[in-house]
Amino acid sequence: MHKKIAVVVLAVACLAIPVGMAQALRVAVMPGPTRVANADAVFVGKVIEIEPIDVDAKPYAGAKETVKYRIAVVKINEAIHGLKDEKTIRVGFIPFVQPKPGGPIIGGIRGRNPELQAGQEGLFMIKKHPEGKFYLAPDFGNFTSSQDKNLDKEIKSAKQVLAVMKDIKGSLQSKDADTRMMAAAIQVARYRTPKVFPNKEEPIDAEESKLILNVIANAKWGAFKFGDPNPQQLFFQLGINANDGFKVPPKINRPEDLQKAVQDWVKSNENYRIKRFVPAETK
């Protein structure tokens, strides 16, 4: 019971913390469907070499300055998503620069950018660089080494996510509860993950929004396995708050107390449409 209450407390706490910190928490517990849904390419591959010359590129869209990217050439052993006939692709990362003697190491090991080395092999879930010149090295949790005993499981899971993505509407209405939750997690990740800045919000299709909200509201709330989609987290990712008429119950003794509040709100707000992030016009 204590574990269940802790889950609810964590979800409710997300309402009171700054947006940036809430996003960081979501990244820390990103479930499998989210990682696959937000990837431009998913594949099993091996780093065969590091290009001898670094390239200059902007670290993000709209940046004024460029930085040096080191480029790894990765051989595609099995394309799962986002690739067609490519035999190899280029994957870039910002190399760690050793500080001058006596200088501070900013961020420590955890603060370093992901780096690739020749010989690394496994499952990659990666995004394209904003300029499209190369892909970006996988972030924490988006690479499973060939030495990891869970590799086959991760590959199978990625393929299951992609199968759901091919029929999202059907999956949201599936008789299987896990399939419905996976579909909801995929769409929440796609709609509620800002990919460009500046951005704005716009409502999604009304029918799909209703399906997603009902899946979340009527799922099994309570203790969940780390890394799996959970309805509490998905609901708060939607950004629904007091401005939309939703109020967290003053007393929460069990996960079902929060779920009841969500169910009541969903029933009373049938015309509410989930909002997605889209690029904002710049002057």
Salt bridges, closest charged atoms under 4 A:
GLU51 OE2 - ARG90 NE 2.86
ASP54 OD1 - ARG70 NE 3.06
ASP56 OD1 - LYS68 NZ 3.21
GLU78 OE2 - LYS159 NZ 2.70
GLU131 OE1 - LYS133 NZ 3.42
GLU154 OE1 - ARG35 NH1 3.72
GLU201 OE2 - ARG192 NH1 2.73
GLU202 OE2 - ARG276 NH2 2.89
GLU207 OE2 - LYS169 NZ 3.04
ASP257 OD1 - ARG254 NE 3.56
ASP264 OD2 - LYS260 NZ 2.84
